[in-house]
Amino acid sequence: MTELDKLKQEAKELGITFSPNIGIQSLKEKISTKLDESLPKMKEEKPSKEPTGIQKVIKEAKAKAFKTSKVKITNLDKRDSEYITTAYLGFENLYFDLSRVVPLDTVVELEEGLIRVAKDTKITIHVNDPKTGNKVPKEVNKYSVSNEG
């Protein structure tokens, strides 16, 4: 079966009338037109200019997390504070992420999301228990964050 015969058979199945000596190109165009007409027309929706629902919440959260402030971050971990000069701070979620290597003991302009990460970072140290004299674990902040502007 030739290509023309296949196209004629498809045209008959679609209910297209054509002359017996029609060419391949003309038949392809008729089939294409018939298929386009038979497809339901999709209603085009214009994208809204303002985000709504979850998109609005995401946009507001991202704006809040990426707002910058000048801060000075100091390492409070006595075990390594004298030779550590930078801190790797980062966060991620389903919608956006941010990470940065931040110099310590220097005033830097930093995003609020990373400032919160620095404030919330904890380490476990062992301190003497005054009652028993034994060392007990205690969770403390790893960084001190001071606002500089």
C-alpha positions as CSV (number, residue, x, y, z in Angstrom):
1,M,0.0,0.0,0.0
2,T,1.5,3.4,-1.0
3,E,1.5,6.5,1.0
4,L,-1.3,8.0,-1.2
5,D,-3.5,4.9,-0.6
6,K,-3.0,5.2,3.2
7,L,-3.9,8.9,3.1
8,K,-7.0,8.1,1.0
9,Q,-8.1,5.5,3.5
10,E,-7.6,7.9,6.4
11,A,-9.5,10.6,4.5
12,K,-12.4,8.2,4.0
13,E,-12.5,7.3,7.7
14,L,-12.6,11.0,8.5
15,G,-15.5,11.6,6.0
16,I,-13.5,13.8,3.7
17,T,-14.6,13.9,0.0
18,F,-11.8,14.2,-2.6
19,S,-11.3,13.5,-6.3
20,P,-9.7,10.2,-7.3
21,N,-6.7,11.9,-8.9
22,I,-5.9,14.1,-5.8
23,G,-2.2,14.6,-5.0
24,I,-0.5,13.6,-1.8
25,Q,0.2,17.2,-0.6
26,S,-3.5,18.3,-1.2
27,L,-4.8,15.2,0.6
28,K,-2.5,15.9,3.6
29,E,-3.7,19.5,3.8
30,K,-7.4,18.3,3.7
31,I,-6.7,15.7,6.5
32,S,-4.8,18.3,8.5
33,T,-7.7,20.9,8.2
34,K,-10.3,18.3,9.2
35,L,-8.3,17.2,12.2
36,D,-7.8,20.8,13.3
37,E,-11.6,21.4,13.0
38,S,-12.5,18.4,15.0
39,L,-10.2,19.2,17.9
40,P,-12.0,21.2,20.6
41,K,-10.9,24.8,20.8
42,M,-8.9,25.5,23.9
43,K,-9.9,28.6,25.8
44,E,-6.8,30.7,26.2
45,E,-6.5,32.1,29.7
46,K,-4.6,35.3,30.2
47,P,-2.1,35.0,33.0
48,S,-3.2,37.2,36.0
49,K,-0.8,40.0,36.7
50,E,-1.0,39.5,40.5
51,P,-0.2,36.1,42.0
52,T,-3.0,34.5,44.0
53,G,-3.2,31.8,46.6
54,I,0.0,29.9,47.2
55,Q,1.9,31.9,44.6
56,K,1.2,35.1,46.6
57,V,2.4,33.4,49.8
58,I,5.6,32.2,48.1
59,K,6.3,35.7,46.6
60,E,5.9,37.3,50.1
61,A,8.0,34.7,51.8
62,K,10.8,35.1,49.2
63,A,10.7,38.9,49.5
64,K,11.0,38.6,53.2
65,A,13.8,36.0,53.1
66,F,15.8,38.0,50.5
67,K,15.5,41.4,52.2
68,T,19.0,42.5,53.3
69,S,20.5,44.0,56.5
70,K,24.0,44.9,57.6
71,V,25.2,42.5,60.3
72,K,28.3,41.2,62.0
73,I,28.5,37.5,62.7
74,T,30.9,36.1,65.3
75,N,31.7,32.5,65.9
76,L,31.1,31.6,69.5
77,D,32.5,28.0,69.3
78,K,35.6,28.2,71.5
79,R,37.0,25.0,69.9
80,D,37.6,26.6,66.5
81,S,36.8,30.4,66.7
82,E,40.5,31.5,66.5
83,Y,41.1,29.9,63.1
84,I,37.7,29.8,61.3
85,T,37.3,33.0,59.2
86,T,34.1,32.1,57.2
87,A,30.8,30.5,57.8
88,Y,28.8,28.6,55.2
89,L,25.1,29.5,55.6
90,G,22.3,28.2,53.5
91,F,18.7,27.1,53.3
92,E,16.3,25.7,50.8
93,N,12.7,24.8,50.4
94,L,10.4,23.7,47.6
95,Y,10.2,27.1,46.1
96,F,13.6,28.9,46.5
97,D,17.0,28.5,48.1
98,L,20.0,30.6,49.1
99,S,23.5,29.8,50.3
100,R,26.6,31.9,50.8
101,V,30.0,31.8,52.4
102,V,30.0,34.7,54.9
103,P,33.1,36.2,56.4
104,L,33.1,36.3,60.2
105,D,33.8,39.3,62.4
106,T,33.2,41.7,59.5
107,V,30.2,43.8,58.8
108,V,28.4,42.4,55.7
109,E,25.1,43.0,54.0
110,L,23.2,39.7,54.4
111,E,19.8,38.3,53.5
112,E,17.3,37.9,56.3
113,G,16.9,34.2,55.6
114,L,20.6,33.6,56.2
115,I,20.6,35.8,59.3
116,R,17.9,33.6,60.7
117,V,20.0,30.5,59.9
118,A,23.0,32.0,61.7
119,K,20.8,32.9,64.7
120,D,19.3,29.4,64.8
121,T,22.5,27.4,64.4
122,K,23.2,25.5,67.6
123,I,26.2,23.4,68.9
124,T,26.4,21.1,71.8
125,I,29.1,21.8,74.4
126,H,29.8,20.1,77.7
127,V,29.7,22.1,80.9
128,N,30.2,21.2,84.5
129,D,27.1,20.4,86.4
130,P,27.3,22.3,89.8
131,K,25.2,19.6,91.5
132,T,27.1,16.5,90.5
133,G,30.4,17.9,89.2
134,N,30.0,15.8,86.0
135,K,30.1,17.2,82.5
136,V,26.7,17.5,80.9
137,P,25.7,18.4,77.4
138,K,24.3,21.9,76.8
139,E,23.0,23.4,73.5
140,V,24.2,26.9,72.8
141,N,24.2,29.3,69.8
142,K,27.1,28.8,67.4
143,Y,27.1,32.4,66.1
144,S,26.4,35.8,67.6
145,V,24.6,38.1,65.2
146,S,24.7,41.8,65.8
147,N,22.9,44.4,63.7
148,E,25.2,47.1,62.3
149,G,22.8,49.4,60.5
